Amino acid sequence: MRNNWVYILIAFAVVFLIRIIPLTLLRKPIKSRFIRSFLYYVPYITLAVMTFPAIVEATESPLAGAAALVFGIVLAWCGAGLPVVAAACCIVVLAVEFFI
């Protein structure tokens, strides 16, 4: 039980420091084009890193998840909306798992 509180306190400290350090150290607007570009893409990269393993591991076969991922990327690249891509990926997973 005591370890849970230690974990919670460490998580709190890390989150707190990540949010406070930039506020205290960076008082001027960031002018570096590289740093601004890097900070712009951080949320997208974080979302991709958290989502990709779930896509492959959520299915019974990693092949089905990978096939749905590739098919979803192709559909999104062609301009399909989120509901169409999500539905098509579900259908691809069902089809691949049915035939495997």
Backbone as a ProteinNet text record, in pm:
[ID]
protein_1_A
[PRIMARY]
MRNNWVYILIAFAVVFLIRIIPLTLLRKPIKSRFIRSFLYYVPYITLAVMTFPAIVEATESPLAGAAALVFGIVLAWCGAGLPVVAAACCIVVLAVEFFI
[TERTIARY]
82.6	0	86.3	197.1	283.3	349.7	381.4	443.3	352.9	223.1	130.6	142.7	154.6	168.1	300.6	404.6	534.4	523.4	457.5	440.1	357.5	252.8	167.9	246.3	325.6	405.1	511.6	574.3	674.3	607.9	492.4	420.2	379.1	333.2	296.2	416.6	529.9	650.3	695.7	693.1	736.1	643.9	514.8	418.7	430.6	443.1	455.6	580.9	693.4	817.1	811.4	750.6	740.8	658.4	560.1	475	531	603.8	652.9	785.5	876	1008.3	998.6	919.7	910.1	852.4	758.3	699.9	800.6	891.2	986.7	1112.4	1153.2	1278	1257.4	1144.7	1120.9	1016.3	1064.4	971.8	949.4	1037.8	1024.5	968.5	906.8	860.2	977.7	953.9	1057.8	1070	1189.8	1210.7	1279.5	1337.6	1406	1303.8	1324.1	1231.5	1235.1	1352.2	1366.2	1291.3	1309.9	1244.4	1093.1	1046.5	902.7	843.3	914.2	867.6	866	970.2	978.5	862.5	836.2	728.7	591	579	451	414.8	513.8	486.9	487.9	527.6	535.4	400.9	288.1	161.8	126.3	152.9	121.2	208.8	334.8	426.6	387.7	353.3	313.6	188.3	91.6	-29.4	1.2	87.8	124	196.8	286.2	362.8	271.3	168.4	77.1	-24.6	-60.6	-165.6	-114.3	3.1	52.2	59.6	118.4	121	-18.6	-111.3	-247.7	-315.9	-288.1	-348.6	-304.4	-177.4	-124.3	-159.5	-164.3	-186	-333.2	-423.1	-564.2	-636.5	-581.8	-646.5	-590.7	-658.8	-608.2	-480.1	-468.5	-349.5	-286.2	-157.1	-91.9	-99.4	-111	-124.3	-252.4	-360.6	-488	-476.6	-412.6	-393.2	-305.3	-198.4	-108.5	-178.4	-259.2	-332.5	-432.1	-502.2	-597.1	-524.7	-408.3	-330.7	-290.5	-237.7	-195.5	-315.5	-425.6	-545.8	-600.8	-598.7	-644.7	-557.7	-427.2	-336	-364	-385.2	-413.7	-545	-648.6	-776.7	-765	-695.7	-678.8	-597.8	-496.8	-414.6	-498.2	-596.9	-685.3	-795.6	-803.4	-898.1	-1022.6	-1029.4	-1146.5	-1152.4	-1271.5	-1290.7	-1270.9	-1268.5	-1243.1	-1346.2	-1476.6	-1572.4	-1554.7	-1525.8	-1505.8	-1380.6	-1272.8	-1147.4	-1165.1	-1229.8	-1249.2	-1334.3	-1443.2	-1530.3	-1457.5	-1383.5	-1310.1	-1203.4	-1136.1	-1033.8	-1096	-1212.9	-1282.1	-1318.5	-1364.8	-1401.1	-1277.6	-1165.4	-1042.1	-997.1	-1005.1	-966	-1055	-1186.1	-1277.3	-1247.5	-1222.8	-1196.3	-1066.1	-961.3	-830.8	-837.4	-901.8	-910.6	-1001.1	-1099.5	-1185.9	-1110.6	-1022.8	-951.9	-823.3	-776.9	-653.2	-684.6
-120	0	125.4	119.3	236.3	265.2	161.5	181.1	257.9	238.5	311.7	462.4	504.9	647.8	702.5	622.1	664.6	683	589.2	599.8	722.4	747.7	863.8	992.8	999.6	1120	1142.2	1036.1	1049	1095.1	1038.8	1081.5	1228	1269.2	1408.4	1500	1462.7	1545.5	1559	1450.6	1455.7	1544.9	1526.4	1608.7	1754.3	1779.1	1915.5	1982.9	1913.8	1971.6	1996.9	1905.5	1923.9	2048	2077.9	2194.1	2323.7	2316.8	2438	2486.3	2396.5	2437.9	2528.5	2495.4	2588.3	2724.1	2727.4	2854.9	2942.3	2881.5	2960	2994.8	2907.6	2931.9	3006.9	2987.4	3048.2	3158.4	3279.9	3392.2	3465	3446.8	3511.8	3412.7	3461.6	3369.4	3295.3	3170.6	3090	3133.7	3175.4	3225.5	3124.6	3022.3	2921.3	2842.9	2842.7	2772.4	2621.8	2568.1	2424.8	2384.2	2457	2422.7	2438.5	2543.7	2562.6	2448.6	2406.4	2295.4	2166.8	2144.2	2025.9	2023.2	2132.7	2138.7	2125.2	2168.2	2157	2011.2	1928.4	1788.8	1693	1735.8	1647.5	1580.6	1652.1	1581.9	1474.1	1499.8	1401.4	1277.2	1298.4	1185	1102.8	1171.6	1101.3	1017.4	1074.5	999.2	877.8	894.3	782.9	673.3	712.3	613.4	535.6	599.9	529.2	445.8	488.7	421.9	302.1	311.9	206.1	69.3	55.2	-78.9	-131.7	-43	-87.7	-139.9	-78.5	-123.2	-265.8	-292.8	-424.2	-530.1	-493.9	-592.2	-612.1	-526.6	-536.9	-649.7	-695.4	-800.6	-936.3	-1042.4	-1176.5	-1205.4	-1149.3	-1168.1	-1032.3	-1015.9	-888.5	-856	-958.6	-937	-861.1	-892.8	-823.5	-676.7	-648.5	-510.2	-433.3	-497.4	-431.5	-405.8	-501.7	-483.7	-369	-362.1	-252.2	-118.5	-115.8	7.2	56.3	-32.5	5.8	51.5	-22.3	14.4	149.3	172.2	300	416.5	394.6	500.7	533.9	431.4	454.8	531.3	490.9	561.3	706.4	728	864.7	948.5	887.9	958.8	1000.8	917.4	947.7	1046.9	1087.5	1190.7	1141.3	1015.7	964.2	1022.7	1040.7	1095.2	990.1	1035.6	946.5	834.5	861.6	750.3	643.8	686.9	592.1	508.7	572.7	501.5	402.9	445.9	357.8	236.7	260	148.8	52.7	108	23.6	-58.5	0.2	-73.8	-187.2	-162.6	-270.5	-384.2	-349.9	-452	-530.4	-460.5	-528.3	-625.1	-583.8	-673.2	-797.1	-777	-892.4	-984.7	-928	-1011	-1088.7	-1021.5	-1088.7	-1196.9	-1169.5	-1270.9	-1387.2	-1360.6	-1467.6	-1563.3	-1508.9	-1591.2	-1652.2	-1608.3	-1664.7	-1781.8
0	0	0	73.2	81.5	-53.3	-130.7	-261.3	-356.4	-345.1	-431.9	-411.7	-286.6	-258.6	-311.5	-303.4	-357.2	-508.5	-576.5	-721.2	-757.7	-681.7	-708.4	-687.4	-582.9	-556.5	-664.1	-709.9	-816.4	-944.9	-978	-1098.6	-1086.7	-968.5	-947.3	-966.1	-908.5	-918.9	-1064	-1138.1	-1278	-1359.2	-1345	-1420.4	-1378.6	-1249.5	-1200.2	-1255.1	-1251.5	-1302.3	-1452.8	-1526.2	-1670.5	-1703.4	-1622.5	-1649.6	-1590.9	-1482.6	-1417	-1473.1	-1506.9	-1555.7	-1678.4	-1778.9	-1892.1	-1852.9	-1759.7	-1718.3	-1644.9	-1569.9	-1493.1	-1573.1	-1663.8	-1737	-1868.2	-1931	-2061.6	-2049.3	-2033.8	-2018.7	-2150.5	-2246.5	-2376.1	-2477.1	-2583.1	-2688.1	-2751.8	-2788.4	-2851.3	-2996.7	-3035.8	-3170.9	-3262.2	-3203.8	-3283.6	-3366.2	-3494.7	-3583.8	-3558.8	-3530.4	-3504.8	-3378.4	-3269.8	-3143.5	-3154.4	-3220.5	-3239	-3321.7	-3426.1	-3508.1	-3426.6	-3348.3	-3263.1	-3164.1	-3097.4	-2999.2	-3063.4	-3187	-3258	-3281.5	-3314.5	-3349	-3231	-3112.8	-2996.1	-2964.4	-2961.8	-2931.3	-3033.5	-3162.1	-3265.4	-3252.2	-3222.5	-3206.9	-3084.4	-2976.8	-2855.4	-2879.5	-2949.1	-2980.6	-3067.4	-3165.9	-3253.2	-3176	-3087.6	-3010.3	-2915.9	-2863.5	-2773.6	-2852	-2972	-3047.9	-3126	-3185.7	-3273.5	-3206.9	-3087.7	-3025.6	-2996.7	-2960.6	-2932.4	-3057.9	-3172	-3297.1	-3328.8	-3313	-3349.7	-3245.3	-3117.9	-3012	-2974.5	-3020.8	-2981.9	-3054.2	-3163.2	-3240.2	-3200.4	-3243.3	-3213	-3288.7	-3407.8	-3489.9	-3518.6	-3490.9	-3524	-3673.1	-3755.7	-3899.7	-3931.9	-3862.2	-3884.8	-3846	-3734.1	-3692.8	-3789.3	-3835.8	-3930.7	-4064.7	-4109.1	-4235.4	-4223.9	-4111.3	-4090.2	-4082.6	-4019.6	-4010.7	-4149	-4230.4	-4365.9	-4448.1	-4439	-4514.5	-4467	-4336.5	-4282.1	-4325.8	-4331	-4377.2	-4522.6	-4604.7	-4746.3	-4762.6	-4688.9	-4697.9	-4651.9	-4541.8	-4492.1	-4590.2	-4650.3	-4748.6	-4869.5	-4903.7	-5018	-4981.6	-4855.4	-4815.3	-4745.7	-4708	-4637.5	-4496.4	-4446.4	-4312.4	-4204.6	-4081.1	-3967.7	-3954	-3964.2	-3951.3	-4060.2	-4182.5	-4292.4	-4267.7	-4226.2	-4200	-4085	-3977.4	-3861.9	-3898.7	-3971.1	-4010.8	-4104.9	-4199.7	-4294.3	-4222.8	-4126.2	-4051.5	-3971	-3913.3	-3840.7	-3934.6	-4054	-4152.3	-4195.8	-4214.9	-4253.9	-4145.1	-4018.9	-3910.1	-3908.9	-3920	-3922.3	-4039	-4156.1	-4274.5	-4260.9	-4215.9	-4202.8	-4097.2	-3983.4	-3878.1	-3920	-4005.6	-4053.3	-4143.6	-4227.6	-4324.7	-4270.2	-4157.3	-4100.7	-4011
[MASK]
++++++++++++++++++++++++++++++++++++++++++++++++++++++++++++++++++++++++++++++++++++++++++++++++++++

